Amino acid sequence: MESLSAEEYILLEDIDENNPDSKTTFITKKKESKSKKIIKIIIIIIIIISCLIISFFAVKTFYNNDKIIVDEEHGFSFIKGEPRIDKYGIDLNINILEGMYSKGIDDDINKSIEDWSLYTPPCPNLRPVKHSEYIMNPKCKDISLQFHNYENKKVPLSLSLNDISDQMKKYEEWKKNNNTNPYYGRQDYKHLLSEEFHPYDYGYDINNAEINDDTEYYSQVVKSRMDEVPDPRKRRLFSFILFNSEFDLLDLYISEYYDIVDYFVIFESNSTFSNEPKPLYFTKTLLETNRYDKFKDKLIPLPLALKIEGKTEKSIAFAKEHLARRLVIEKGLESVQARHGDLFIHGDLDEMPKAHVISRLKKCGGWEHLQSGIGGRPKSFKYENAESYLVNENMHVEIGTTGEYQVDYVNERSLGFLSWFYEYSFNLVQSEDMATATHPNIIMFDARRALGQIPENKNYKRSDYDPLLDPNFNPYKGYIYNITNTDKWIGKGFIAELLRFDTSDFNKLMERKRPVLWNGGWHMSSFLPTIDQFYNKVKSYSHYDLFSGDEESDKKQIIYRIKQHEYIFGSEKKYYDRIPSIPSSYTKGYDYNLDYSYWKENTNNFDENGKFNEYLRSLDNEVPIQVLKNPICYSYMLDRDFGFEKKLWWQVVPKEDWNKVRLEELDSDSLNEITPAILSDEYKTEMFKEMAKENKESK
């Protein structure tokens, strides 16, 4: 096939995903005369028929190991997984059982992922981060959560949290006193964050017998009906992310959150957002290598072929990105068997919330009203007067112009993490004064929306119809939009991408005075090790149309912008220098104080020259714990000269030693070459000592 521009590629639908003889192909689409089109169609039909006849009688060149089927003739491999059921009953391979065609690595279908020209090895002895007990099991009665203060950006507002058990008891007491609905949607952020009790109905009967064995409990949750409410004290947290090929960031992401997040649903496609064919990098890695064996019990691959039909509102790249966000949420919720009250995070791979923030959100109560309003539970179709507007059209639920059902389920679609926007490394930041990115987003799953139930009490006659007994009824239908081949809102249902877009504009959040989590994470834009990775990312991204399409010219432009501290996609805006905060002790790490009393006292008596202000600045400049624990592996994130003028660790260590190297055992010259200078001597001494200890224990 001749070389094609990005606009000329069109992904054709698999003829039959269960038949290896069926091909996923990419063909050209060019403007031609009507007669030429007809002739070409006839020729194509003849060729297809000939190929089918030949393939029927010829000896196939497929090598089937139940994972990868290689089609040497047409340049694609058919990637398919076998069932992989975890201890709770979740099939982690549910999305790859039917298989999908994928382009070969570097256009070579016989090449392994580890021989990819842009492959970067995992950090030696890659493992989950072991966060402190203070972070993993917060004392919710004493702890707080910080939110941006629109009237004083230097000092956040603090919301007092509580044990979920106590919150449920307080709600029952509040309910007995015949209190009226607080109507959170009418309250500004200061009222929502005040010290008074904010009633929220988890919908759970606190008198239910508690199951202490996690395996037994979560196995029951997975098998439960959608109209049953699980224990909110054991709620799960999921992450739904988009992946292209950035393995370094994926390593960092799943390592940082493995002990907090219950499942990671990782979306990828066999074509880029700019519509060029690409390998299924993550799925292939998961099936072919042991890179993620320590994390595999929480990883759910979601490969999908994004097909856009007709004209789009914006470019094809943005249309595919929007559709990807919609589908990763729709398919993600089904993949993890989400139930009422579960939490999920949606964002890009480079949008990382802080671990101590999401741990508090998962484990503690008292904040839920900010997103879910007054709360509530789904009604039982078996025992109550319950109807579904997804089934009963006579309920006459209003539908908006975009096709969404106008039902009042939440106070906000989602909560945004106000994150520091970094470019290229932690040395360059978009704003010196405050975090400016408002992603990722966290959302509570609502079974009432999923089932199409009206939250308010209504005088409907009870129906004997139970949709959960109907095998054709999808219990996640309320989270699905019925159009999946365009980014236009011309269908009916839930528009999942709006969960993200609702907090995209910080100025609109400020106008509406809506809560946003203060200092909530990092937007790690273009954190890539070498220029080759930069170019590969750029040409598959939504903004690729801002570049020329010529590789050599584009690489020069990328390097120029990096050196000038400019935005990679064309903005002339300069980024500000920043020095990451590295604690003096490797073993002790950051010293957090999240207690509500501490924050209340110090914010009420704020002194710009005091110790509390120093503490705030340290929180501004902190980096992910995985980076702190492995600064040599992520050297380019702490010093942007690494990967350019300075060598990365895998550029010093021979390839044949990548999987067995012990960095602390390298000679002093090599260690000095690959270790960031920002680390103190004390820190390095402790680090190498701990690395040796951990490697010894892992043998």
C-alpha positions as CSV (number, residue, x, y, z in Angstrom):
1,M,0.0,0.0,0.0
2,E,1.3,3.5,-0.9
3,S,2.0,6.0,1.9
4,L,-1.2,7.7,2.9
5,S,-2.0,10.9,4.8
6,A,-3.9,10.7,8.1
7,E,-7.1,11.9,6.5
8,E,-7.0,9.1,3.8
9,Y,-7.2,6.2,6.3
10,I,-10.5,4.7,7.0
11,L,-11.0,1.8,9.4
12,L,-13.3,-0.8,8.0
13,E,-15.4,-2.9,10.3
14,D,-14.4,-6.5,10.8
15,I,-16.3,-8.8,8.5
16,D,-16.5,-11.5,11.2
17,E,-14.6,-11.0,14.5
18,N,-14.8,-14.8,15.2
19,N,-13.4,-15.8,11.8
20,P,-9.6,-15.3,11.4
21,D,-10.1,-15.2,7.6
22,S,-12.1,-12.0,8.0
23,K,-9.8,-9.0,7.7
24,T,-9.8,-5.6,9.3
25,T,-8.4,-3.4,6.6
26,F,-7.4,0.2,6.1
27,I,-8.1,1.6,2.6
28,T,-7.9,5.0,1.0
29,K,-10.7,7.4,0.4
30,K,-10.0,9.9,-2.3
31,K,-12.3,12.2,-4.4
32,E,-13.0,10.5,-7.7
33,S,-15.4,10.8,-10.6
34,K,-18.6,8.7,-10.3
35,S,-17.5,6.4,-13.2
36,K,-14.1,5.8,-11.7
37,K,-15.7,4.9,-8.4
38,I,-18.0,2.4,-10.0
39,I,-15.1,0.8,-11.9
40,K,-13.1,0.7,-8.7
41,I,-15.9,-0.9,-6.7
42,I,-16.3,-3.6,-9.3
43,I,-12.6,-4.3,-9.2
44,I,-12.6,-4.4,-5.4
45,I,-15.5,-6.9,-5.4
46,I,-13.7,-9.1,-7.9
47,I,-10.5,-9.0,-5.8
48,I,-12.4,-9.8,-2.6
49,I,-14.1,-12.8,-4.2
50,S,-10.8,-14.0,-5.6
51,C,-9.1,-13.6,-2.2
52,L,-11.9,-15.5,-0.4
53,I,-11.7,-18.4,-2.9
54,I,-7.9,-18.5,-2.6
55,S,-8.0,-18.3,1.2
56,F,-10.5,-21.2,1.3
57,F,-8.2,-23.5,-0.6
58,A,-4.8,-22.2,0.3
59,V,-2.8,-23.2,3.4
60,K,-3.2,-20.5,6.0
61,T,-0.3,-18.8,7.6
62,F,-1.8,-18.5,11.0
63,Y,-0.1,-19.4,14.3
64,N,-2.7,-19.8,16.9
65,N,-1.6,-19.9,20.6
66,D,-5.0,-18.8,21.9
67,K,-3.7,-15.3,22.1
68,I,-2.2,-13.9,18.9
69,I,-3.2,-15.1,15.4
70,V,-0.7,-13.8,12.8
71,D,-1.9,-13.1,9.3
72,E,1.4,-12.7,7.5
73,E,-0.2,-12.1,4.1
74,H,-2.2,-9.0,5.0
75,G,0.0,-7.4,7.7
76,F,-2.4,-7.7,10.7
77,S,-2.6,-9.9,13.7
78,F,-5.8,-11.1,15.3
79,I,-5.5,-10.6,19.1
80,K,-7.8,-12.6,21.3
81,G,-7.8,-13.5,25.0
82,E,-9.1,-16.4,27.0
83,P,-11.4,-15.9,30.0
84,R,-9.5,-14.7,33.1
85,I,-11.9,-14.8,36.0
86,D,-10.7,-13.2,39.3
87,K,-11.5,-14.4,42.8
88,Y,-14.7,-12.3,42.9
89,G,-16.1,-13.5,39.6
90,I,-15.1,-10.7,37.3
91,D,-13.8,-11.8,33.9
92,L,-10.8,-9.4,33.4
93,N,-10.6,-10.4,29.7
94,I,-14.3,-9.9,29.0
95,N,-13.5,-7.3,26.3
96,I,-11.0,-9.3,24.3
97,L,-12.8,-12.7,24.1
98,E,-14.1,-12.0,20.6
99,G,-10.7,-10.7,19.4
100,M,-9.7,-7.8,17.2
101,Y,-7.4,-7.2,14.3
102,S,-4.3,-5.0,15.0
103,K,-1.5,-3.6,13.0
104,G,2.0,-5.2,13.6
105,I,4.6,-3.6,15.7
106,D,6.7,-1.3,13.5
107,D,4.6,-2.7,10.6
108,D,6.0,-6.2,11.3
109,I,3.4,-8.7,12.5
110,N,6.1,-11.1,13.7
111,K,7.8,-8.5,15.9
112,S,7.3,-8.7,19.7
113,I,6.3,-5.7,21.7
114,E,9.7,-5.8,23.5
115,D,11.4,-5.3,20.1
116,W,9.4,-2.2,19.2
117,S,11.6,0.7,18.1
118,L,9.9,2.9,20.8
119,Y,9.8,0.4,23.5
120,T,10.9,1.5,27.0
121,P,11.6,-1.1,29.6
122,P,9.8,-1.1,33.0
123,C,11.5,0.2,36.0
124,P,13.6,-2.7,37.4
125,N,11.5,-4.7,39.8
126,L,8.4,-2.7,39.1
127,R,5.9,-3.1,41.9
128,P,2.9,-1.3,43.6
129,V,3.7,1.6,45.8
130,K,3.3,0.9,49.5
131,H,1.7,4.1,50.8
132,S,1.8,4.9,54.5
133,E,-0.9,3.7,56.9
134,Y,-1.9,7.3,57.4
135,I,-2.8,7.5,53.7
136,M,-4.2,4.0,53.2
137,N,-6.4,4.0,56.3
138,P,-7.3,7.6,57.2
139,K,-9.0,8.3,60.6
140,C,-12.0,9.7,59.0
141,K,-13.5,11.3,62.1
142,D,-10.5,13.6,62.4
143,I,-9.6,14.2,58.8
144,S,-10.5,16.8,56.2
145,L,-10.6,17.4,52.4
146,Q,-9.5,20.7,50.8
147,F,-11.3,22.7,48.1
148,H,-10.3,25.7,46.1
149,N,-11.3,29.0,47.7
150,Y,-12.4,31.4,44.9
151,E,-12.1,34.4,47.2
152,N,-8.6,33.6,48.3
153,K,-6.6,31.3,46.0
154,K,-3.7,31.1,48.5
155,V,-5.6,29.3,51.2
156,P,-8.1,26.5,50.5
157,L,-11.4,25.8,52.3
158,S,-11.6,22.6,54.4
159,L,-14.5,20.2,54.6
160,S,-14.6,18.0,57.7
161,L,-15.0,14.3,56.9
162,N,-16.4,11.5,59.0
163,D,-16.8,7.7,59.2
164,I,-19.4,6.5,56.8
165,S,-21.1,4.5,59.6
166,D,-21.5,7.8,61.6
167,Q,-22.8,9.6,58.5
168,M,-25.5,6.9,58.0
169,K,-26.6,7.2,61.7
170,K,-26.7,11.0,61.5
171,Y,-28.8,10.8,58.3
172,E,-31.4,8.5,60.1
173,E,-31.6,11.0,63.0
174,W,-32.0,13.9,60.5
175,K,-34.7,12.0,58.7
176,K,-36.7,11.3,61.9
177,N,-36.8,15.1,62.6
178,N,-38.8,15.6,59.4
179,N,-36.2,17.9,57.9
180,T,-36.8,19.2,54.4
181,N,-34.6,18.6,51.4
182,P,-31.6,21.0,51.5
183,Y,-31.6,21.4,47.7
184,Y,-27.9,21.5,47.3
185,G,-28.1,22.7,43.7
186,R,-29.1,26.1,45.1
187,Q,-26.2,26.4,47.5
188,D,-22.9,28.0,46.8
189,Y,-19.6,26.4,47.5
190,K,-19.1,28.0,50.9
191,H,-22.4,26.7,52.2
192,L,-21.7,23.3,50.7
193,L,-18.4,23.2,52.6
194,S,-19.6,24.6,55.9
195,E,-19.3,22.8,59.2
196,E,-23.1,22.0,59.5
197,F,-24.3,18.5,58.8
198,H,-24.9,17.8,55.1
199,P,-27.5,15.0,54.9
200,Y,-26.8,12.4,52.3
201,D,-28.7,9.1,51.9
202,Y,-26.4,6.2,51.1
203,G,-29.6,4.0,50.6
204,Y,-28.1,1.3,52.7
205,D,-29.7,-0.4,55.8
206,I,-27.1,-0.1,58.4
207,N,-28.7,-2.9,60.4
208,N,-27.8,-5.4,57.7
209,A,-25.4,-8.2,58.8
210,E,-21.8,-7.2,57.9
211,I,-19.7,-9.7,56.0
212,N,-16.0,-9.5,57.1
213,D,-14.5,-11.8,54.5
214,D,-13.8,-9.6,51.5
215,T,-13.7,-12.4,48.9
216,E,-17.2,-13.6,50.0
217,Y,-18.6,-10.1,50.2
218,Y,-17.4,-8.8,46.8
219,S,-18.4,-12.1,45.2
220,Q,-21.9,-11.4,46.4
221,V,-21.8,-7.8,45.2
222,V,-20.8,-8.9,41.7
223,K,-23.7,-11.4,41.6
224,S,-26.2,-9.0,43.2
225,R,-29.2,-7.4,41.4
226,M,-28.7,-3.8,40.2
227,D,-31.5,-2.7,42.5
228,E,-29.8,-3.9,45.6
229,V,-27.5,-1.5,47.5
230,P,-24.1,-2.8,48.7
231,D,-22.4,-1.6,51.9
232,P,-21.0,2.0,51.2
233,R,-18.2,1.3,53.8
234,K,-16.9,-1.3,51.3
235,R,-17.4,0.8,48.2
236,R,-15.1,0.2,45.3
237,L,-13.1,2.7,43.2
238,F,-12.4,2.2,39.5
239,S,-10.2,4.1,37.0
240,F,-11.3,4.4,33.4
241,I,-8.4,5.8,31.3
242,L,-7.3,6.2,27.7
243,F,-4.0,4.7,26.6
244,N,-2.0,5.2,23.4
245,S,1.5,3.8,23.9
246,E,3.0,5.6,26.9
247,F,4.2,2.7,28.9
248,D,6.3,4.8,31.3
249,L,3.2,6.7,32.4
250,L,1.1,3.6,32.6
251,D,3.7,2.0,34.8
252,L,3.7,5.0,37.0
253,Y,-0.1,5.3,37.1
254,I,-1.0,1.7,38.1
255,S,1.9,1.5,40.5
256,E,0.8,4.7,42.3
257,Y,-2.8,3.6,42.7
258,Y,-2.7,-0.2,42.7
259,D,-3.5,-0.5,46.5
260,I,-6.3,2.1,46.3
261,V,-8.1,1.4,43.0
262,D,-10.0,-1.8,42.6
263,Y,-9.9,-2.1,38.8
264,F,-8.3,-0.2,36.0
265,V,-10.2,-0.3,32.7
266,I,-7.7,0.7,30.0
267,F,-9.0,1.8,26.7
268,E,-7.0,1.6,23.4
269,S,-7.9,1.4,19.8
270,N,-6.5,-0.2,16.7
271,S,-6.4,3.2,15.0
272,T,-5.1,6.6,16.3
273,F,-7.4,9.6,16.9
274,S,-5.9,10.9,13.6
275,N,-7.3,7.8,12.0
276,E,-4.1,5.8,11.2
277,P,-3.8,2.1,12.0
278,K,-1.9,1.2,15.1
279,P,-1.0,-1.9,17.2
280,L,-3.0,-2.7,20.3
281,Y,0.1,-2.0,22.4
282,F,-1.4,-2.6,25.9
283,T,-3.4,-5.7,25.1
284,K,-0.5,-7.2,23.3
285,T,1.8,-6.5,26.2
286,L,-0.6,-8.0,28.7
287,L,-0.9,-11.2,26.7
288,E,2.7,-11.6,25.5
289,T,4.9,-10.4,28.4
290,N,5.2,-10.5,32.2
291,R,5.5,-6.7,32.4
292,Y,2.3,-6.3,34.4
293,D,2.1,-9.6,36.2
294,K,2.2,-7.9,39.6
295,F,-0.8,-5.8,38.6
296,K,-2.7,-8.2,36.3
297,D,-5.4,-9.0,38.8
298,K,-6.7,-5.5,38.5
299,L,-6.2,-4.7,34.8
300,I,-9.0,-4.9,32.3
301,P,-8.1,-4.2,28.7
302,L,-10.7,-2.5,26.6
303,P,-9.7,-2.5,22.9
304,L,-12.3,-0.9,20.6
305,A,-12.4,0.1,17.0
306,L,-13.6,3.7,16.8
307,K,-15.8,4.2,13.7
308,I,-17.0,7.7,12.9
309,E,-19.7,8.0,10.2
310,G,-20.8,11.2,8.5
311,K,-19.6,14.7,9.2
312,T,-18.3,15.6,12.6
313,E,-18.7,18.7,14.8
314,K,-14.9,19.2,14.8
315,S,-12.0,17.3,13.4
316,I,-12.0,13.5,13.1
317,A,-9.4,13.4,15.9
318,F,-11.7,15.3,18.4
319,A,-14.7,13.2,17.3
320,K,-12.8,10.0,18.0
321,E,-11.5,11.3,21.3
322,H,-15.0,12.3,22.5
323,L,-16.4,8.9,21.4
324,A,-13.5,7.1,23.2
325,R,-14.4,8.9,26.5
326,R,-18.1,7.9,26.1
327,L,-17.3,4.3,25.5
328,V,-14.6,3.8,28.1
329,I,-17.2,4.9,30.7
330,E,-20.1,2.9,29.3
331,K,-18.1,-0.3,28.8
332,G,-16.0,0.3,31.9
333,L,-19.0,0.3,34.2
334,E,-20.2,-3.0,32.7
335,S,-16.7,-4.6,32.8
336,V,-16.3,-4.0,36.6
337,Q,-19.9,-4.8,37.4
338,A,-20.4,-1.4,39.1
339,R,-23.1,-1.2,41.8
340,H,-24.9,1.7,43.5
341,G,-22.5,3.9,45.4
342,D,-19.3,2.7,43.7
343,L,-16.8,5.5,42.6
344,F,-15.1,5.9,39.3
345,I,-12.4,8.2,38.0
346,H,-12.2,9.2,34.4
347,G,-9.2,11.0,32.9
348,D,-6.3,10.7,30.6
349,L,-3.2,8.7,31.5
350,D,-1.3,11.9,32.2
351,E,-3.9,13.3,34.6
352,M,-3.0,11.8,38.0
353,P,-4.9,12.6,41.1
354,K,-3.0,12.6,44.4
355,A,-3.1,9.2,46.2
356,H,-3.9,10.8,49.6
357,V,-6.9,12.6,48.0
358,I,-8.5,9.6,46.4
359,S,-7.9,7.5,49.4
360,R,-9.9,9.9,51.6
361,L,-12.7,10.1,48.9
362,K,-13.0,6.3,48.9
363,K,-12.7,5.6,52.6
364,C,-14.4,8.6,54.2
365,G,-17.9,10.1,54.2
366,G,-19.2,13.6,54.4
367,W,-18.4,14.8,50.9
368,E,-20.8,12.9,48.8
369,H,-23.5,15.6,48.7
370,L,-21.1,17.8,46.7
371,Q,-21.6,15.5,43.7
372,S,-24.6,13.3,44.3
373,G,-26.8,15.8,46.2
374,I,-29.3,14.3,48.7
375,G,-28.6,10.7,47.5
376,G,-31.0,7.9,47.7
377,R,-31.4,4.3,46.6
378,P,-32.9,2.4,43.7
379,K,-36.3,0.8,44.4
380,S,-36.7,-2.9,44.2
381,F,-38.5,-4.1,41.1
382,K,-39.4,-7.2,43.1
383,Y,-40.9,-5.7,46.2
384,E,-41.8,-2.0,45.5
385,N,-43.8,0.2,43.2
386,A,-40.9,0.7,40.7
387,E,-41.0,1.7,37.1
388,S,-38.3,2.3,34.5
389,Y,-38.6,5.1,31.9
390,L,-36.1,3.1,29.9
391,V,-38.8,0.4,29.5
392,N,-42.1,2.3,30.0
393,E,-42.3,5.2,27.5
394,N,-45.7,6.2,29.0
395,M,-43.8,7.7,32.0
396,H,-43.2,10.7,29.6
397,V,-39.8,11.7,31.0
398,E,-38.6,14.9,29.4
399,I,-35.7,14.5,27.0
400,G,-33.3,17.4,26.3
401,T,-32.1,18.6,22.9
402,T,-29.0,16.4,23.2
403,G,-31.1,13.3,24.0
404,E,-30.4,13.1,27.7
405,Y,-33.2,12.3,30.1
406,Q,-34.0,15.3,32.2
407,V,-34.0,13.6,35.6
408,D,-32.5,15.2,38.7
409,Y,-30.1,12.6,40.1
410,V,-27.1,14.7,41.2
411,N,-25.9,18.1,42.4
412,E,-22.9,18.0,39.9
413,R,-22.2,15.6,37.1
414,S,-18.7,15.1,38.6
415,L,-16.1,16.5,40.9
416,G,-13.0,17.9,39.3
417,F,-9.5,17.7,40.7
418,L,-7.8,21.1,40.4
419,S,-4.4,19.9,39.3
420,W,-1.0,21.5,38.6
421,F,-0.5,21.6,34.8
422,Y,3.1,20.5,34.1
423,E,4.7,20.4,30.7
424,Y,7.5,18.0,29.7
425,S,8.6,17.4,33.4
426,F,8.0,18.7,36.9
427,N,10.4,21.5,36.1
428,L,7.9,23.5,34.0
429,V,4.5,24.6,35.3
430,Q,1.7,26.5,33.6
431,S,1.0,28.9,36.5
432,E,3.2,29.8,39.5
433,D,0.2,30.8,41.6
434,M,-2.3,28.0,41.5
435,A,-3.2,24.7,39.9
436,T,-5.1,25.4,36.6
437,A,-6.2,22.0,35.2
438,T,-9.6,20.7,36.4
439,H,-9.2,17.0,35.6
440,P,-9.5,14.1,36.2
441,N,-13.0,13.7,37.5
442,I,-14.6,11.5,40.1
443,I,-18.2,10.3,39.9
444,M,-20.5,8.1,42.1
445,F,-22.3,5.4,40.2
446,D,-26.1,5.7,40.6
447,A,-28.1,2.6,40.0
448,R,-31.3,4.7,39.7
449,R,-29.9,6.3,36.6
450,A,-28.7,3.0,35.3
451,L,-32.1,1.4,35.7
452,G,-34.1,4.5,34.6
453,Q,-35.9,5.1,37.9
454,I,-37.2,8.4,39.0
455,P,-35.7,9.4,42.3
456,E,-38.7,11.3,43.7
457,N,-41.7,9.5,45.1
458,K,-44.5,9.2,42.6
459,N,-48.1,8.0,42.7
460,Y,-47.7,5.4,40.0
461,K,-49.6,2.2,40.1
462,R,-47.3,-0.6,40.9
463,S,-46.2,-2.6,37.8
464,D,-45.7,-6.3,37.9
465,Y,-43.0,-6.1,35.3
466,D,-39.4,-6.7,36.7
467,P,-36.9,-5.6,34.0
468,L,-34.1,-7.3,35.8
469,L,-35.7,-10.7,35.0
470,D,-35.7,-9.8,31.3
471,P,-32.5,-11.2,29.7
472,N,-32.8,-8.5,27.0
473,F,-32.7,-5.6,29.5
474,N,-29.2,-4.1,30.1
475,P,-29.0,-3.0,33.8
476,Y,-26.5,-0.3,32.7
477,K,-28.8,1.2,30.0
478,G,-29.2,4.4,31.9
479,Y,-25.5,5.1,31.4
480,I,-25.5,4.4,27.6
481,Y,-26.1,6.7,24.6
482,N,-27.7,4.8,21.7
483,I,-25.5,6.4,19.0
484,T,-21.9,5.3,18.9
485,N,-20.8,6.1,15.4
486,T,-20.6,9.9,15.7
487,D,-19.7,12.5,18.3
488,K,-23.0,14.4,17.5
489,W,-25.7,14.3,20.1
490,I,-28.4,13.1,17.9
491,G,-29.5,10.0,19.8
492,K,-31.0,9.3,23.2
493,G,-29.5,8.4,26.6
494,F,-26.6,9.3,28.8
495,I,-23.7,11.4,27.3
496,A,-20.8,10.1,29.4
497,E,-18.2,12.5,28.0
498,L,-20.0,15.4,29.7
499,L,-18.8,14.0,33.0
500,R,-15.5,15.4,32.0
501,F,-16.5,18.4,30.0
502,D,-18.7,19.7,32.9
503,T,-15.5,20.8,34.8
504,S,-13.3,21.6,31.8
505,D,-13.6,25.4,32.1
506,F,-12.3,26.7,35.4
507,N,-13.7,30.2,34.8
508,K,-17.2,28.7,34.5
509,L,-16.8,26.8,37.7
510,M,-15.7,30.0,39.4
511,E,-18.8,31.9,38.0
512,R,-21.1,29.2,39.3
513,K,-19.1,28.9,42.6
514,R,-19.0,25.1,42.3
515,P,-16.7,23.0,44.5
516,V,-13.5,21.7,43.0
517,L,-10.8,19.7,44.9
518,W,-7.9,21.9,45.8
519,N,-4.3,20.8,44.8
520,G,-5.8,17.5,43.7
521,G,-3.3,16.1,41.3
522,W,-0.9,16.6,38.4
523,H,-1.6,17.1,34.7
524,M,1.6,15.6,33.3
525,S,1.5,16.8,29.8
526,S,4.0,15.3,27.3
527,F,6.0,13.6,30.0
528,L,7.9,11.4,27.5
529,P,11.5,10.2,27.7
530,T,12.8,10.9,24.1
531,I,12.0,12.8,21.0
532,D,10.8,9.6,19.3
533,Q,8.2,9.1,21.9
534,F,7.2,12.8,21.6
535,Y,6.6,12.4,17.9
536,N,4.7,9.2,18.2
537,K,2.4,10.8,20.8
538,V,1.9,14.0,18.7
539,K,0.9,12.3,15.5
540,S,-1.8,10.2,17.2
541,Y,-3.3,13.0,19.3
542,S,-6.4,15.1,18.7
543,H,-4.3,18.2,18.0
544,Y,-2.1,16.5,15.3
545,D,-3.6,18.7,12.6
546,L,-1.6,21.6,14.0
547,F,1.6,19.9,12.7
548,S,2.9,19.6,9.1
549,G,2.9,15.8,8.9
550,D,6.5,15.7,7.9
551,E,8.4,13.7,10.5
552,E,11.8,15.5,10.4
553,S,10.2,19.0,10.4
554,D,7.8,18.1,13.2
555,K,10.6,16.7,15.4
556,K,12.6,19.9,15.0
557,Q,9.5,21.9,15.9
558,I,8.9,19.8,19.0
559,I,12.5,20.1,20.2
560,Y,12.4,23.9,19.6
561,R,9.2,24.3,21.7
562,I,10.6,22.2,24.5
563,K,13.8,24.3,24.6
564,Q,11.7,27.5,24.5
565,H,9.4,26.2,27.3
566,E,6.4,26.5,25.0
567,Y,3.3,24.4,24.7
568,I,3.9,21.5,22.3
569,F,0.8,22.1,20.2
570,G,1.6,25.6,19.1
571,S,0.9,28.1,21.9
572,E,3.5,30.8,22.3
573,K,2.9,30.9,26.0
574,K,5.9,30.3,28.2
575,Y,5.9,27.9,31.1
576,Y,7.3,28.8,34.5
577,D,10.3,27.1,36.1
578,R,9.7,25.0,39.2
579,I,11.8,22.9,41.5
580,P,10.1,19.7,42.7
581,S,9.8,19.1,46.4
582,I,12.0,16.1,47.4
583,P,11.9,15.2,51.1
584,S,15.2,14.9,53.0
585,S,14.5,11.2,53.9
586,Y,13.8,8.4,51.4
587,T,12.2,6.1,53.9
588,K,10.0,8.8,55.7
589,G,8.9,10.6,52.5
590,Y,6.4,13.4,52.7
591,D,5.1,14.4,56.1
592,Y,1.3,14.9,55.7
593,N,-1.1,16.5,58.2
594,L,-4.7,16.2,56.9
595,D,-6.4,16.7,60.3
596,Y,-9.4,19.1,60.2
597,S,-8.5,20.9,63.4
598,Y,-5.0,21.7,62.0
599,W,-6.4,23.1,58.8
600,K,-9.1,25.0,60.4
601,E,-6.8,26.7,62.9
602,N,-4.1,27.6,60.4
603,T,-6.5,28.8,57.6
604,N,-8.2,31.1,60.1
605,N,-4.9,32.5,61.2
606,F,-3.0,32.4,57.9
607,D,0.4,34.0,57.8
608,E,2.2,34.1,54.5
609,N,5.5,33.9,56.2
610,G,4.6,31.2,58.6
611,K,5.2,27.4,58.7
612,F,1.7,26.6,57.5
613,N,2.4,28.5,54.3
614,E,5.6,26.5,53.9
615,Y,3.6,23.4,54.2
616,L,1.1,24.6,51.5
617,R,4.0,25.2,49.2
618,S,5.4,21.8,49.8
619,L,2.0,20.3,48.8
620,D,2.1,22.4,45.7
621,N,5.5,21.0,44.7
622,E,5.1,17.3,45.7
623,V,5.5,14.6,43.1
624,P,3.9,11.1,42.8
625,I,5.3,8.6,45.4
626,Q,6.3,6.2,42.6
627,V,8.6,8.9,41.3
628,L,10.0,9.6,44.7
629,K,10.8,5.9,45.2
630,N,12.2,5.5,41.7
631,P,13.9,8.8,40.7
632,I,16.4,7.1,38.5
633,C,13.7,5.4,36.4
634,Y,11.8,8.7,36.1
635,S,14.8,10.9,35.9
636,Y,13.4,12.9,33.0
637,M,10.4,13.9,35.1
638,L,12.7,15.5,37.6
639,D,15.2,16.9,35.2
640,R,14.2,17.5,31.5
641,D,17.8,17.2,30.3
642,F,17.5,13.5,30.8
643,G,16.5,11.8,27.6
644,F,18.1,14.6,25.6
645,E,21.6,15.8,26.8
646,K,21.7,13.3,29.6
647,K,21.2,9.5,29.3
648,L,18.3,7.6,30.7
649,W,19.1,4.5,32.8
650,W,18.1,2.1,29.9
651,Q,20.4,4.0,27.6
652,V,23.4,3.2,29.9
653,V,22.4,-0.4,30.8
654,P,22.7,-2.9,27.9
655,K,19.4,-4.2,26.6
656,E,20.2,-7.8,27.5
657,D,20.4,-6.6,31.2
658,W,17.2,-4.6,31.4
659,N,15.2,-7.4,33.0
660,K,17.9,-8.4,35.6
661,V,19.7,-5.2,36.4
662,R,20.0,-4.0,40.0
663,L,20.5,-0.3,39.7
664,E,22.1,0.1,43.2
665,E,24.8,-2.4,42.1
666,L,26.0,-0.3,39.1
667,D,29.4,1.3,39.3
668,S,29.6,4.8,40.8
669,D,30.3,6.5,37.4
670,S,27.2,4.9,35.9
671,L,25.1,5.8,39.0
672,N,26.2,9.4,38.9
673,E,25.4,9.6,35.2
674,I,21.8,8.4,35.6
675,T,20.8,9.8,39.0
676,P,19.1,13.3,39.2
677,A,21.2,15.9,40.9
678,I,18.2,17.2,42.8
679,L,18.5,14.3,45.3
680,S,20.5,14.9,48.5
681,D,23.4,12.6,49.5
682,E,21.3,11.4,52.5
683,Y,18.4,10.6,50.2
684,K,20.6,8.7,47.8
685,T,22.2,6.7,50.6
686,E,18.9,5.6,52.1
687,M,17.5,4.9,48.6
688,F,20.3,2.5,47.5
689,K,20.2,0.8,50.9
690,E,16.4,0.3,50.7
691,M,16.6,-0.8,47.0
692,A,19.1,-3.5,48.0
693,K,16.9,-4.6,50.8
694,E,13.8,-4.8,48.7
695,N,15.5,-6.7,45.9
696,K,16.9,-9.2,48.4
697,E,13.4,-9.8,49.8
698,S,11.9,-10.2,46.4
699,K,14.3,-13.1,45.4
